[in-house]
Amino acid sequence: MNRKADDMGLMMHWAFDEGNGASALESVSQVRNEIQYVFNQAKFTEPRNPQWTQGVMGSSLLFDGYSTYIAHPMQREVENPVPVSLPALSIGVWVAPRFYDWGHEGKLTAIVNRHDMEHKQGYLLGMFRHGAWSFQVGLEGGEWKEIWSPDGYELPKNQWSYVNAVFDGNGGELKLYLNGNEIASTGLPFGSRLAEAVGSELLIGKNNHSSMLAGVFSLQMFSGIMDELKIYNTVLSKEEVAASYQLVLDSAHGGVKPHVDYDTIKLDRSPLLLDRHRPQYHVSPPAHWMNEPHAPIFFDGQYHLFYQHNPLGPFFYHIHWGHWVSEDMVHWRDLPVALAPEKDHLAPDGIWSGSATYDADGLPVLFFTAGNDSASPNQSVALARSTYPQDGDSNLVNWIKHPEPLIVQKKGMGAFGDFRDPFVWKEADGWYALVGSGIEGEGGAALAFASQDMLNWTYKGPFFQADIQKFPYLGPIWELPVLLPLGIGMHGDNKYLLLVSPVGKGADVEVFYWIGELDKDNLSFIPDQEEPQLIDVGDFHFTGPSGMVDPKTGRNIVFTIAQGDRTSELEYHSGWAHNGGLPLSVYLRDDGRLGIEPIQELQSLRGTKLLSIRDKSLAEANLSLRNVRGDMLEIQVELEPCNSTQLGIKVRCTSDGEEEMLLYYDFNEAKLLVDRTKTTLDPRETCRGVQGGKLELQGENLKLHIYLDRSMVEAYANGLKSLTTRVYPSRMDALGLEIWGDGEPLIKSIEIWNMQSIW
């Protein structure tokens, strides 16, 4: 490609050859543009430059999808310039999209633009849903013209494409070129002129008039890499476009189309590893948004776990299935997105939660909620199969969706329009599924289905439903039903665990459970007691359940999302939102209650043992704790109350007590509690107040097993309840610990370890 700035008609040229730094040179004007990027002035991690990678010629700039863009000033020598109308405009640019925007409000993800559609001025080159792309211009006289890529000429993800758009006002044409070839043209009035968008900036990677989410996030921002952007005030001929494309191939790539190395374009977690609030031994996406982890499955020696993911930024938007893999459910590796919305009639608008099971040959399959806003209802149950063993993909990276939904909700089948999160399991006589929904006017419900071949399903009616009059906090809709076998109960009967997550008006969005029996003949659930129980007594931090029976050990494993409890503004500046909770082993205790404990494999993360003491007074224990500090710790403590009525431990403390979080047990009220009133001095943080719930110790000492992981706090009490919460101290020295209580308790034991990152 001719890199000279004196190309005929060349107005602007960004070669993106810097390869580092936070600016890019526009070589015609010699103006150096600042690259906007969230971590240029990082608030919670070390500042760093925007991301650069290999380009088609030299380097290229990687746009993160929500914060990276360039604004180029359009300077005039006079205060009130006469708008300039152009008879010609041509744009050429190499792009490799990483992800597609959903296209909220019908707006384009901008590659480059200086436009005002309302006043029909300027120009916009950008992408739309599923890789479609368009060139749009405003003409003098108040007309807006658009040209779109035809079907089959979408811009593929993670591949270089050379895009050209040409406005020929005198000739009366708009044209699109892809990889040197003309793919579309449309007519204009002869003698058309491009109306200047007065007052609009020239933006690269950001739409001039993007939609806003939560008042913070600009949608329609480019995600991927961009190189060799040129803008001309002339009409490029098809020969010139083809020659420009071929010159890049011949001069730098041996005559073949340049290749994108996936490892250089994938989401990068390294900017977040030093974030002082981001957990380091809890599972998380490399960056941006996640909600519930789900569909755990063991295959070929590895555990797979998927998660709801918006790869465009740290906000809830265009949901994909992220993917991790592990050999021990502790040390996870990031894999490419497993399922994404595609240009089809199955799930073009979102791949929502589901589960995993095995087909008749023992191969993994995924069941998911297919989001299709053109259908009514817009949720159905769909299936995807792994390409293993055809391609030997034992990491299960590649999945092929079954072309049609398997279960479509009909009137009378639960609460119409709320039908999601299939939980599917295989037994000797076939497959069974629970789907989250509700019963009109009666409350949340899990609906039951059965199949002999995994493809054709029969509705069996409600599996279990709530009495919303008795338990209004169970809400009108249930999400994420999970059924796990607990084994033989106290009276010789087979027990099962049913988990649900209520949503909707009046719902307490937590993980509720019942222990009961499975009526296989009627495919229904009979609880031992009508009132639901909580696994976790924190408030909205332990949600989004999924589960499996571990084939290696026979344990029931439960996964959850650990909600972040932050404002959208803080999530914008952080670059991430939410993470997974620690995997839990759940089991039936001898006393018939549900036992919970973090999986034993977490002990592999223990580093230095910082403290081990036994049978100490409160003062003696705190003297030993004085030199123990950290924000990535495992703590095991047993406290004998003696005459104490409240007893616990302060974590993330400053030495002057200005910031601290108190975890404690109230023996009079039989409650496990957390006091977060002094967790932070930062007024922007919303992590406040006292949270907790009932825990019957029945005369036992208080035994707390606590995991601190930066902002994560998980406390497990006596193997019966957990309390998950968050802490975002403003002070860097909020690292101390202190045993707290009234009376004269006996500190039976304390053991503390440093914990290591899993990344």
N, C-alpha and C positions, 0 to 999 in steps of 0.2 A: 504494500500500500504506500502511495506517495505521502510521506509525512510532512512535506513542506507546507509552511503556513501561507504561502502565496499561491495555493491552488486556485484556479479560476473560479471566482465567486465564493470562495470559502469565507464564511463569516465567523465561525467558531470551531475550535477543535480541542477536544480533551483526549490526549493520548493515554492518560492514566499510567504513565511510565515511572512515576515516583517510586512505587514499590514500598514506601513507608511514609510515615508522617501523617499530618492531619490537614493537608491541603492538596489541591490539584490545579495544575496550570492550564489555563485557556490560552493557547499559544498564539492566536491571532492578535488579541488585545494585550497579551502578556500579563493578564490579570491572574493572580493566584487566588483561587477560591477556597475558602475554608470548607472542610468536609464536616457537616454536622453529624455527631455520633455520640450516643449516650455516655460513653466512657471517656470522652475527651476530658471532662471534669467529673470524674467518678465520685459518688458520694459514700459508697460503702466498700469499695475495693480500690485497688491501685489504678490511677489513671493510665489509659493506654490509647494508642492510636487506632483509627479505623483499620479494618482488616483488608489486607491486600493479598493477591495470589497471582499465579501465572496467567498471563493473558494471551491473546492471539499474536500480539507483537509486544514483547516486553512484559510488563506487569498489567494487572487489571484491578479494579476496585470491587470489593465485596460489600453489597448492601444488605443490612441485617433484616430488613422487612418491616421495621417499625421506627427506627431512629436515624438511619443513615440517609442523607441527601445532600445535594449541593444547590446553593442559590447563587446565580450569576447576576450581578447588577447590570441593568440596562441603562447606561448613563447617557445624558443629553447635555449639550453645551449651552442650551437656553433653558430658562425656568419653565416656560409653558410651550413645549414643543408641539408642532403640528404632527398628528399621528402619521406614521409612515405605513403606507400600504404597498405590499410586495406583489409583483406579478408572478413570482416563482419562489419556491422553497423546496429544498431537498435535504433529507436527513439520512445518514448512514451510521449504523452502530452495530457492534457485536454484543450479543447478550446471551447469557446462560441462566435462565430462571431456576431458582431453587425450589420455590413453592408458588402456587397460584393464590391470588386473592379470591374471596367469594363473590365480589362484585356488588357490595352493598349499595343500594340506591342507584344501581345501574352505572356506577362510575368506573372509569378505567384506572388500573394501576399504571401510574405514569412512568414511562421511560425518560422522556423529556417533554416538557410542555411550557408554554406561556400562553394561557388561554383563559377566556371568560365565556363559558357556554351561555350563561344567562343573557349576555349582551351580544352573543354571536361574534366573538372576536378571538383572534389568535389561533394557535395550533396545539394539538395534543397527539402525541404518539404514545400508545400504551397498550397494556394487556387487559384481558377480561377473564372470565371464568374458564378454567380448564385449558388455558393456553391460547385461546382465541386472542387476536390482536387487531388493532384498528388505528387508522390515521384520521384525524378529525380537524376541520378548519372552519373558521368564521370568515364569511365574505363581506366585503363592502356591500351595503344595501340590506344587511340584516338577515343573511341566510347561513345556516349551519349545515355543513356537508360532512358525511362520514363514508369511509370505505373500510370494509372488514375482510379479514383473511377468510378464504373459503374453507369448508370442511376438509380436513386432511392436511391443512397447512398450519396447524397450531405450533406454537413454540414449545419444544420438548423440554422437560426438566433436566437439569444437570448435563446439558449438551449445548455447545456453541451454535448459535444461529446468527447469520448476517442479515440484518433487517434494513430495508430501504423504503422510504416513503417519499413520494414526489408530488408536489403541487405545481401544475402547469396552468397558470391562469390564462395566458394568451391562447394556448392550445385547447383549453377547456377540458382538462383531465386531472384526475387523481389516480395515482398508481401505487401498488405495493409490490415489492420484490423480496423474495426469500432465498438466501444463499445464491444470489446472482441471477435468479430467474424471476420473470414477471409472473405474479400469481393472481392479480386482480387489477381491474381498472374501472373507473366510472366517470361519466361525463359531468362537466360543469358548463355554465354559460361561458361562451367565448369572451375573452377579455376580462375574466374575473380577477379580482384583487383580494389579497389576504388582508383582512382588517386587523390592525395592530391592537393587542390587548393592553391598552393604556392602564398603567397602575398595577399590572400583574408582573410578578417576578418570573424569570426563567428558572425553572426548577428541574433538576435531574434526580430521578428516583422518588419524587413526591408529587402528588397531584396538587395543582394550584388551588383546587376547591375540594379537598378531600372530605369525606365524612368523618365526624368525630365520634369517638366512643368514650363514655364516662367523662367527657370534657377534657380528656388527657391524650388519648391515642388517636393519631391520624391514620385512618385506614387508606387503602389503595396506595401503599408504598411498595416499592420494588424490592423483592427478595432474590438475591442472586448476584452474578458478576456481570460487569459491563466493561467494554473496552472500545477504544478508537471511535469516539462519538464525534461526528462531523456534521455541521449544519451549513448549507449553501444557500445563496440567494439566486441560484440558477437552477435550470432543469437538467438533472443528470439523465443522460440517455441510457437505454438498456445496455448498450455496449460499454459505457463507462461503469455502470454498476457491476456488470459481469467481470470486467477487467479488475476492478477493485477487489472483488471477492477472490478471483484467481490469483492475484498478486500476493495476497496473504498466504494462500495455500502453497504457492510455489516458493516464496521467499523464506518461509519459516517452518513449513510442515511437510516438505517433500511431496507437494502436490495433492495431499489428502486433507480432508477437513480436520481442523484442530480438535483435540480431545480434551475433555475436562476430567481431571483426576478427582474422584468423589471426595477423597480425604481433604482436598483443599477447599471444597465448597460446603461441606457439611457443617451443621451447627457446632460451634466450638465452645466447650465448657471452660477452657483455660482462663478466660477473663473473670470467671466467677469463683475460681478456687480460693482466692484470697478475700472474698466477700466476708466481712466479719459476722454476717447474720446467716449466711447460707450453710445449711447442714452439709457435712462432708462424709458421714458414714451412713446417711440415709439415702435411699435411691431417689434419683431426680433426673429430669431431662437434661441434656447438655445445656440448654438455655430455654427461655421463654415459658410458656404456660403449660401446666398440666392440671387435670383433675384426676378422677379415680384411676388407680392401677386396677387391672382386671385381667381375666383370661389366663391365669397361671396354668402352666402345663409342663410336664417333665417328658423329655424326649431325647433319646440317644445320648444319655449322660449329662444333659444340661436342662436347667430350668429356664423357662421362658415366661416373661411377664410383659404385658402390654399396658398401655395407659392412654387416657384421653389427652390429646395434645393439640395446641395451636402453635405450629412452628413459625408463625409470622411475628409473634411477639408475646409479651407477658400479659395477655388479656384473653378472656373467653370469646372465641370467635369461630374460626373455621376448623372444625374438629376432625383430626386424623387419629390413627392408632400409632402411637410411638411404641418402641420395642426395646427391651433389654434381654440379655442372656447371662446366665450365671451357672457355675458349677456347685455353688453352696448356698444360694439365696442370700448371700452377704455381699460378695464382690461381683458387681454387675458391670457389663460392657454395653455401650451404646451400639445399637444396630440401626440401619436405615428405617424410616417410617414403613410400617408393614402394610397398612391400608390407608388410602387417601380417597377423597371424593373424586369421581371421574365423570367424564362426559358420557353418561349412560342414563337409563331409566330406573336404575336400582337405588343408587345412593349419591346423587350429584351434590347434595347439600350438607352432608355430614356423615361420618362413620362413628356412631355413638356406641355406648358401652355394650359389652356382651361377655362371652365366656369361651372356653376352649374345651374340647373333648377329643375322643379318638373315633375314627371311622371303623368299619368292619375289619379292615386290615391293620388296625393299630396305628394308623397315621394321624397326625394332628389335624384338626379342623377348627376353624373359628366361626362362632355364631355372633353376629353383631346386629345392632339396631341401624337399619338403613334409613337415612334421612333424605326424603324426597318431597320438597315443598310444593311440587306440582300435583301430588297425590293427596287424597283424603281417606284416611288420616295420613299424615306425613311420616309416620313411623311404621316400619314392618321389620320382621325378623329375616335375616339373610345369612348366607354361609360363604366362607372362603376356604379353599383347599391349598395346602402347601404344594409347591412344585417338586418337593422331595418324593420319591427317589429319582425321578426322571433326570434331574440335574445335579444330584448329589449334594443338594443344599441342606446340610445337616444343621446349619444355623437358622434355618427357616426364615430366610430373608424375603423370599419371593412367594406371593400368594395370588391365587386366581379366584375371583369372585364367581359364584354361581350366578347366571345371568338374571334370574328371576327371584323375587322374595319367596321364602318358604312358608311363612305364616303372615297372613294379612288380617288385621282386625276387622271384624264385622260388627254391625249393630247388635247390641245385646251381649257382646263379648267384652265384659269389663267396661270401664269408663271410656267411651269412644273418644279417640284423639290422644289418649295417654296409654301407650303400649310400647314398652321398651325394656332393655337390659335382660335379654334371655340368659338364663342359667341352665345349661344343658349337661346331662350326665348319661353315661352309658351303663347299661346292665345286661345281663345275659339274654333277656327277652326283648331288648330293643333300647331305644333312647327316650329320655324324658326331659321335659323342659318346663321351667317356671318363667313367666313373663310378668314384669311389674306393671300394675295398673290400679284400678279401684272398682268399686261397685257404686253406681250412681246413688247418691243420697245416703250411703251406708259407710263409706270410708275406704281406706286403702285395701288392696288385695294383691295376692300373687295368683296368677292364673296358670292352670296346669294343662300340659299337652303331652301326647305320646306319639311315637313313630316306630314303625318296624324297619324302615330303610334310611332314616335320617333326612329324607327329602319330603315325604308326605306325612303331614301331621294332623292329628285329631284332637279337637278341643274337648277337655274333660271337665271343664267347669272351674270354679274357684278352688284353689288348693288350700288357701287360708285367707280370712279377711278380718278386718278390724271392726269392733263395735265403736264407732266414732262418738256415740253418746256417752259411753263409759270412759273412753280414752281419747278425748278430742285431740291430744297431742300426737296421735298416730296419723292424723291428717287424711285428706281425701285420696291421696295417691301414694303408692309405694314404688320405690325404685330399688334396683339392685338386689333382688331376692337371692339368697344363697341357702342351700340345703346340704348339710354335712352329717355323715353317720358318726354317732358318738360311742356306739358299742352297747354292751349289756348294762341295763340299769340295776338299781337295788333290788328290784322284784323280778329280775330275769327277763325283762322285756327289752326289745331293741329301741334305743333312744336316738333321736336326731336333733340337730340344731338348725333352727330356721332364723336367718338374719334378714332384716329389711331396713330400708332407709326412707322414712316418711318425707313427703314434700307437699307443698300446696298450703292453702289457707289454714292457719292455726297449727301447722305441723311443727314439731320439734325435730329439726334435721340432725338426727344422731343415728347411731347403729343400735337398733333394738333387737332383742332376741327372745325366743321361746325354746325350751327343751320339751320334746314331746315324742309322739309316735307317728309313723308313716302308715296310713291306710292304703296299701298298695292296690287293693281292689277298686277303690273309689278315687284313687290318686288325690288324697287329701291329707291334711295334717291335723293331728289331735294334740293340743298342748297340755302339758301337765298342770299348768296354771294359766288362767286367762290373762292376768296382768303381765305386760312385757317387762323385760329387764334390760339394763344397760351394761355393756362391757366396759365402757369408758365414761367417767363422770366429768370430764372436761366439757366445755361448751363449744360445740361446732369446730372442734379440731381433729376429732377422730371420726371420719365419715367415709362414705363410699366403699362399702365392703365388697370383697371378692374372696373366693376360697377354693381350696382343692384338698384332696387326699394325696399326700406325698407317697408316690409308689415306692420310694426307697425305704421309708421308715414307717409308713402307715399312719403318720401323724396328720391331724387336720390343721392346715395352715390357713390363716386369715391375713389378707393384705388390706390396707386402708390408705386413704389420702390423709395427709396432715395439712389441714388448711393453714393458710399463711397469716390471716388476721392483719392485713395491711391495706392502706388506701391504694387506689389506682395510681396516684401520683408516685407513691413510694415504689410500687411494682414497676412503673416505667423506669425510674432511676436505677432500680436494682437489676433489671433485665431478666428476672425470673419470678415465677409465682407458684408456690406450693411444692410439696415433695411427698414421697411415700412415707408411711409409718413403718416401723420395724415389723418384720414378719412375726406373727404370733402363732404359737401352738395352743390350740384350744382342746379341752378334753373333759370328760365326765369324772368328777371327783368321787371318792368313796361316799361322801355325804350327800351325793346327788346334785351338788351345785356345779356350775361351770367353772373349770379351772382355766386360767390364762397365764402364759409366760412367754417371754421372747425366746426365739429359737436358740438352742445351745450353740449353734455355729457362730453366733455373734462373739463368742469368746475368742475367736481367732483375730479379732481386731484389738485385743488388749495389748497395750504397750507396757511401759514402765508401771510397776505397782507403786503407787505414791503413798499409801497408808494402809496399815493393818493393825487395829487395836481391839482390845476386848475388855469388858467389865470396867468401864471408866465412869466417873461422874461427869456431869454436864460441863463443869469448868475444865476438867482434865481433857475431855474429848475436844473441846474448842481450842485448848492450848495446842493439841496435836494437829488440829486442822489449820492453824494459823498460817502455815507455810505451804498448804495445799491450794493450788490455784489452777484454773483451767476452764475452757469452754467446750472441750471435747473429752468428756469423762464418763466412766461407768462407776456408779456408787451403789454399794450394798450396805444397808444399815439395819440393825435390829435395836429397837428401843423398848425398854420395859418402863411402863408409865409410873409405877410405884404410886405416888399421890398426885401425879400430874393429870390435868383434865384436857390439856391441849399440848401436843408434842409433834415436832417435825424438824425440818431442815431448811435453812435458807441457802439459796444458790444464786450464782451470778451477782455476788455482793461486792460493793465498793467498801473500802476499809472504814469509811465514815458512815456507812449505812444509808447514804443518800439514794443509792439504787440497790434493789434486792428483790428477789422473789421468794415467797415463803410457801413451802409445801408442808401441810400438817394434817393431823388427825384430831378430831374433836370427840373425845371419849363419851361425853355426856350426850351428844347428838348422834353419835355413831356415823360420822361423816368424814370422808376424805376431801380435803379442800386445798385450794391454792389462792393465795392473796397476791394479786398483781398490781396493787395500788402504787407500789414504788419501783416497778420494773424499769422505768425509763423517765428521763427528764425531757425527752424529745416530744414536744407537743403534737407533732405530726403523727406519731405512732398511736394506734387505737387499742393496743393490748393493755387492758385495764380491768379493774374490778376483782371480785371474789367469785370463784367458781368451785363446783364440787357436787357431791351427791352421797347417797347412802352407801355404807359399807359396814356390814356386821362382822366384827372380829371374834365375837363369841369367846371373849376372855384371852385371846392370843395376844402376845406382844405385837407391836407394830413393826412389820418387816417391809421396808421400802427398797425396791430395786429401781434405780434411777439412771436414765441415760440423758446426758447433756450433749447436745450437738449444735453448738452455736445458738441459733434461735429456737431450736427444738428442745422441749423438756417432756420426757415420758417417765412417769412414775408408776410402777407396778406394785400393788399393795397386797401382800400375803397370798399371792397367786389367785386373787379373786376379782380384783378390779384394777383398771388402769386410769390414770388421769393424764391426758395429753394436753399440752398447752404451748404457748409461745412466749418468748422474751426477747425484746430488742433494746438492750441497754444503749444509752447514748455515750457512756464513758467507757473508754478502752480498758480501764482497770476493774471493771465489774466481773471479776473472776474468782472471788472468794466463796468460802463455804462456812456455815455455822449451824450447829445443832441448837434448836430453840424449843423452849417449853416452860410451862409454869411448874411449880413444885420441885421435887428432887428426883428426876428420872435416872434410871441406870442405863448407860449406853452399853448394851450387851456386846455389840461388835460394829465395826466400820471397816469396810474394804473399798479402796478406790484405785482405779486404773486410768492412765491416759488411754485414749482411744485413737486409732489410726484412721486416716481417710481411706475410702474404698476406691478412689479415683486416681 
